[in-house]
Amino acid sequence: MAEHVPVVFEGPGAGSGPLSWGQIESWNAVTTLGHWMPIGGALPVRPGTTVEDLAGELRHHLSRHPSLRTLLRIPPGGGTPTQEVHASGSATLQVYDTRGADPSALADLVAARFRDAPLDFTAEYPIRMAAVLHGGVPSHVVALISHFAADGAGAQAMLRDVAARPAAPVEGRQPLDQAQWQLSPAGRRQNEAAQRHFESILRTMPPARFRKPVAARRPRYWRGVLDSAALPLALRALTARTGADPSAVLLAVFALAVHATCGVDPVVVRPLVSNRFRPGLADVVCTAVQAGLCQVPVAAGSAAAAGSVAGSAAAAGSVAGFAAGDGGFEEVLAHAKRATMSAYKHAYFDQRDLFALVDRVGAERGERLEIGCFLNDRRDPPAGAGGPAPTAAEIAAALPGTVFDWTVRRDAPGFEPMILDVEDTPGGLRCTAHTDTAHISPTDTAALLHHLERIAVTASGARHG
């Protein structure tokens, strides 16, 4: 490190109060996973950028966005913190010099160190930023923000704001204001409606999401990645044929893949929902993503309608009968469309009440209820609109490029039982499964990812394998 550059800031919106629902959900994830959940990384800077310019960017972010100058007050013994937004303060821009080394490699190293170093939310603002110098001038900037302070849409709002440098104050409902509304009668009605929706699912759902392994692996937490050029083509073809929302199409395919892997029906999924469509949240730098809860009946619409599938090997054949227009996929999609609408409507709630509800209903049913199956559709926007639908021949021709690999095996930080991220890549779609091997085996995880592609391709009318 070459130096620390102090960055003094001041901005509006100071105050203290409870956390918003989005902050509560993010804080629970931070404490459960034991990690500050940063997003961001290292990027090259424009030629001519100075250290003073980068310090000015950090000052702009902190001055404009209250979530970035928020510290937490954690009650003795734990529990939900309260928050304090500072009117002014000082942060640090760290400066590193390559001294002739590869600047890109150094920037990546700094980003990795930022990610791995714990963050004290009671004393450190949830943003870390550094400049990497090469030949005495900045070549890269490293910026990481905790998911507690901003989700992906919030991070994009930050970038738009710093590029435009508007003179007008930031608009929208900041986290302290969000929490205030959530305590109002209207906010309580929203939460109560959500909890009724959740209870209707918890009362009837199968207790487990996956076939429980005999024992967890060591290391325990595994991440598997499937890269497919055929999957996005198949999803586009299904979207064009059915006219459905791309997110509903993906949910239907995912539900069928879970069923094909583990035989569970209906499939209960927690889709990650952005609440940016709600009043005052569109461009606020905050975390507005919450995991909803929905269930999708699948067996009646699959070739395995005669009964539940016992295992992934048998299930692989059960979905091979899908054909374009045979009605099987469309029946599951109809359920997924309704489930998606309910999930979006009710994914704005107090997560503490959901956790208490899961415990209460589980105790009344006499069994532990597992809801840790998350679907994170990170396509931006979800693919499927515009252009001619891919042909069956084009989809089949893309299949040989599919690659699967295990990329992470570790004991900490952990994952939920299953989180599936689906995101665009230059060559297609990347499906990343973050798994807890105490809940789903690596064999079943690999099968699930391959089923995603197989089901979408077969349902689109193309031949798989």
Salt bridges, closest charged atoms under 4 A:
GLU84 OE1 - ARG73 NH2 2.74
GLU124 OE2 - ARG128 NE 2.72
ASP151 OD1 - ARG276 NH2 2.66
ASP161 OD2 - HIS60 NE2 2.67
ASP161 OD1 - ARG64 NH2 2.89
ASP161 OD2 - HIS65 NE2 3.75
GLU199 OE2 - ARG203 NH2 2.84
GLU199 OE1 - ARG360 NH2 3.76
ASP227 OD1 - ARG430 NE 2.72
ASP283 OD1 - ARG160 NH2 2.99
GLU330 OE2 - ARG241 NH2 2.64
ASP350 OD2 - ARG352 NH2 2.77
GLU364 OE1 - ARG203 NH1 2.57
GLU364 OE2 - ARG360 NH1 3.48
GLU367 OE2 - ARG365 NH2 2.69
GLU370 OE1 - ARG368 NH1 3.16
GLU370 OE1 - HIS439 ND1 3.64
ASP377 OD1 - ARG379 NE 2.80
ASP421 OD2 - ARG378 NH1 3.46
ASP421 OD2 - HIS434 NE2 2.81
GLU423 OE1 - ARG378 NE 3.90
ASP436 OD1 - ARG220 NE 2.69
ASP436 OD2 - HIS439 NE2 3.89
ASP444 OD1 - ARG211 NH2 2.48
GLU453 OE1 - HIS464 NE2 3.19
